[in-house]
Amino acid sequence: MITNKPKEKAKELVDRFLKVRVDASTFDSIKCKYLDIDEAKQCALICVDEKIKIIDIIMNDKNLDISANATAYVLIKDLQEVKKEIEKYGNRINNE
């Protein structure tokens, strides 16, 4: 269901958050910083978890036909694989 392989999708999600600038201001100074790898991974994991929650809500709809329910199940399995790859993402960078 996910068009990219889980490893590629995980990299795509984490890399998108690595480009995010956040306000890191303190009382003494105003700074912006980019998310580090761990912060980017956490954001990507939150996105995947939210997708899984939404699909799960849809699956609980009693009016959903069997084929749609089966598709949703496969999509959740794919997203769980993406989560595993996101969790391994930083480790892969350090080992390569």
TIZAGU-689123 format. One record per residue: residue in one letter; residue number from 1; x, y, z of N, C-alpha, C in turn. Coordinates in steps of 0.05 Angstrom, whole numbers. Atoms other than C-alpha are relative to their C-alpha. Layout:
residues N
{node "A"; NUM; {X; Y; Z}; {X; Y; Z}; {X; Y; Z}},
...
END
This chain:
residues 96
{node "M"; 1; {16; -24; 0}; {0; 0; 0}; {17; 25; 0}},
{node "I"; 2; {-18; -24; 0}; {55; 50; 17}; {17; -3; -25}},
{node "T"; 3; {-13; 1; 26}; {86; 67; -50}; {30; -4; 3}},
{node "N"; 4; {-29; 3; -4}; {157; 71; -23}; {4; -24; 18}},
{node "K"; 5; {-7; 20; -19}; {192; 16; 14}; {1; 12; 28}},
{node "P"; 6; {0; -12; -27}; {188; 25; 90}; {26; 16; 7}},
{node "K"; 7; {-25; -14; -5}; {262; 45; 94}; {1; 27; -14}},
{node "E"; 8; {1; -25; 15}; {253; 97; 40}; {-20; 20; 11}},
{node "K"; 9; {21; -17; -12}; {189; 124; 71}; {10; 12; 26}},
{node "A"; 10; {-10; -10; -25}; {222; 129; 139}; {21; 22; -4}},
{node "K"; 11; {-20; -20; 6}; {281; 167; 110}; {-13; 26; -10}},
{node "E"; 12; {14; -24; 11}; {234; 214; 72}; {-13; 16; 23}},
{node "L"; 13; {14; -14; -22}; {194; 230; 136}; {20; 14; 18}},
{node "V"; 14; {-20; -12; -19}; {255; 241; 181}; {14; 23; -14}},
{node "D"; 15; {-14; -21; 14}; {291; 282; 128}; {-17; 26; -2}},
{node "R"; 16; {18; -24; 1}; {230; 328; 121}; {1; 15; 26}},
{node "F"; 17; {-1; -14; -25}; {233; 343; 195}; {28; 11; 7}},
{node "L"; 18; {-27; -11; -4}; {308; 354; 194}; {2; 28; -12}},
{node "K"; 19; {0; -26; 13}; {293; 415; 151}; {-17; 21; 15}},
{node "V"; 20; {18; -18; -15}; {246; 446; 203}; {17; 17; 19}},
{node "R"; 21; {-13; -19; -19}; {271; 508; 239}; {-20; 6; 22}},
{node "V"; 22; {17; -6; -23}; {245; 520; 309}; {12; 23; 15}},
{node "D"; 23; {-9; -23; -17}; {249; 580; 355}; {12; -12; 25}},
{node "A"; 24; {-14; 10; -24}; {300; 565; 408}; {7; 24; 18}},
{node "S"; 25; {-5; -24; -15}; {294; 632; 443}; {1; -4; 30}},
{node "T"; 26; {-1; -1; -29}; {313; 644; 514}; {-4; 29; 8}},
{node "F"; 27; {3; -28; -8}; {306; 707; 556}; {23; 17; -9}},
{node "D"; 28; {-24; -15; 7}; {376; 727; 537}; {5; 3; -30}},
{node "S"; 29; {-6; -2; 28}; {377; 714; 463}; {-23; -13; -17}},
{node "I"; 30; {19; 11; 19}; {335; 698; 402}; {16; -17; -20}},
{node "K"; 31; {-14; 18; 18}; {358; 638; 362}; {-20; -18; -14}},
{node "C"; 32; {15; 21; 13}; {330; 590; 312}; {19; -23; -4}},
{node "K"; 33; {-16; 23; 5}; {355; 520; 304}; {-16; -20; -16}},
{node "Y"; 34; {13; 22; 14}; {341; 460; 261}; {-4; -23; 20}},
{node "L"; 35; {4; 24; -17}; {313; 397; 292}; {24; -18; -4}},
{node "D"; 36; {-21; 21; 3}; {367; 345; 307}; {-13; -26; -7}},
{node "I"; 37; {10; 26; 10}; {360; 273; 286}; {-20; -12; 19}},
{node "D"; 38; {19; 12; -19}; {326; 250; 350}; {-27; 14; 0}},
{node "E"; 39; {25; -16; 1}; {275; 307; 348}; {-15; -6; -26}},
{node "A"; 40; {13; 5; 26}; {261; 294; 274}; {-12; -28; 0}},
{node "K"; 41; {11; 26; -2}; {251; 220; 288}; {-25; 0; 17}},
{node "Q"; 42; {24; -2; -17}; {202; 236; 344}; {-24; 12; -15}},
{node "C"; 43; {21; -12; 16}; {162; 281; 298}; {-11; -20; -21}},
{node "A"; 44; {8; 19; 21}; {161; 228; 243}; {-16; -23; 13}},
{node "L"; 45; {15; 21; -14}; {138; 175; 294}; {-28; 10; 8}},
{node "I"; 46; {26; -11; -7}; {82; 220; 317}; {-18; 0; -25}},
{node "C"; 47; {16; -1; 25}; {59; 229; 245}; {-10; -28; -7}},
{node "V"; 48; {8; 27; 6}; {58; 154; 233}; {-21; -10; 20}},
{node "D"; 49; {20; 8; -21}; {22; 141; 299}; {-27; 12; -5}},
{node "E"; 50; {25; -14; 6}; {-31; 192; 280}; {-14; -13; -24}},
{node "K"; 51; {11; 14; 24}; {-41; 158; 212}; {-13; -26; 9}},
{node "I"; 52; {10; 26; -10}; {-49; 91; 247}; {-26; 4; 15}},
{node "K"; 53; {24; -5; -15}; {-100; 120; 295}; {-24; 6; -18}},
{node "I"; 54; {22; -7; 18}; {-142; 149; 239}; {-10; -24; -15}},
{node "I"; 55; {8; 25; 14}; {-141; 84; 200}; {-15; -18; 18}},
{node "D"; 56; {13; 17; -20}; {-160; 47; 263}; {-29; 9; 5}},
{node "I"; 57; {27; -11; -3}; {-220; 93; 273}; {-17; -7; -24}},
{node "I"; 58; {16; 7; 24}; {-242; 81; 202}; {-6; -29; -1}},
{node "M"; 59; {5; 29; 0}; {-234; 6; 210}; {-22; -8; 19}},
{node "N"; 60; {21; 6; -19}; {-281; 8; 269}; {-28; 8; -9}},
{node "D"; 61; {25; -8; 12}; {-336; 36; 225}; {-15; -26; -8}},
{node "K"; 62; {15; 24; 6}; {-389; -19; 222}; {-10; -2; -29}},
{node "N"; 63; {10; 0; 28}; {-410; 2; 152}; {21; -5; -21}},
{node "L"; 64; {-22; 4; 18}; {-342; -11; 122}; {-1; -28; -12}},
{node "D"; 65; {1; 26; 12}; {-341; -67; 72}; {26; -15; 5}},
{node "I"; 66; {-22; 18; -7}; {-293; -126; 79}; {26; 8; -15}},
{node "S"; 67; {-24; -6; 15}; {-246; -105; 23}; {14; 26; 10}},
{node "A"; 68; {-11; -25; -11}; {-237; -35; 52}; {13; -5; 27}},
{node "N"; 69; {-12; 8; -25}; {-224; -65; 120}; {26; -14; -4}},
{node "A"; 70; {-25; 15; 6}; {-172; -112; 91}; {22; 19; -9}},
{node "T"; 71; {-20; -20; 9}; {-138; -53; 56}; {11; 16; 23}},
{node "A"; 72; {-8; -15; -24}; {-137; -14; 121}; {20; -16; 17}},
{node "Y"; 73; {-18; 17; -16}; {-105; -73; 157}; {28; -1; -13}},
{node "V"; 74; {-26; 1; 14}; {-50; -78; 104}; {14; 26; 4}},
{node "L"; 75; {-12; -27; -3}; {-38; -3; 109}; {12; 3; 28}},
{node "I"; 76; {-10; -2; -27}; {-30; -7; 184}; {25; -17; 3}},
{node "K"; 77; {-24; 16; -1}; {20; -64; 177}; {23; 14; -14}},
{node "D"; 78; {-21; -15; 14}; {59; -22; 126}; {10; 23; 17}},
{node "L"; 79; {-8; -23; -17}; {59; 38; 173}; {16; -10; 24}},
{node "Q"; 80; {-15; 11; -22}; {84; -6; 230}; {29; -6; -8}},
{node "E"; 81; {-27; 5; 11}; {143; -26; 186}; {15; 27; -3}},
{node "V"; 82; {-13; -27; 2}; {157; 48; 172}; {9; 9; 28}},
{node "K"; 83; {-8; -7; -27}; {157; 60; 247}; {26; -13; 9}},
{node "K"; 84; {-25; 15; -7}; {210; 6; 257}; {24; 13; -14}},
{node "E"; 85; {-22; -12; 15}; {253; 38; 203}; {7; 27; 11}},
{node "I"; 86; {-6; -26; -12}; {246; 107; 234}; {16; -3; 25}},
{node "E"; 87; {-15; 5; -25}; {269; 80; 301}; {29; -8; -5}},
{node "K"; 88; {-27; 9; 7}; {330; 49; 267}; {16; 22; -15}},
{node "Y"; 89; {-12; -20; 19}; {344; 111; 224}; {26; 12; 10}},
{node "G"; 90; {-24; -13; -10}; {395; 147; 267}; {23; -19; 4}},
{node "N"; 91; {-20; 20; -4}; {431; 83; 283}; {14; -7; -26}},
{node "R"; 92; {-11; 6; 27}; {440; 69; 208}; {20; 21; -8}},
{node "I"; 93; {-19; -22; 8}; {473; 137; 198}; {26; -3; 14}},
{node "N"; 94; {-25; 3; -15}; {523; 124; 253}; {16; -24; -8}},
{node "N"; 95; {-14; 25; 8}; {540; 54; 227}; {9; 0; -28}},
{node "E"; 96; {-8; 0; 29}; {549; 73; 154}; {23; 18; -5}},
END
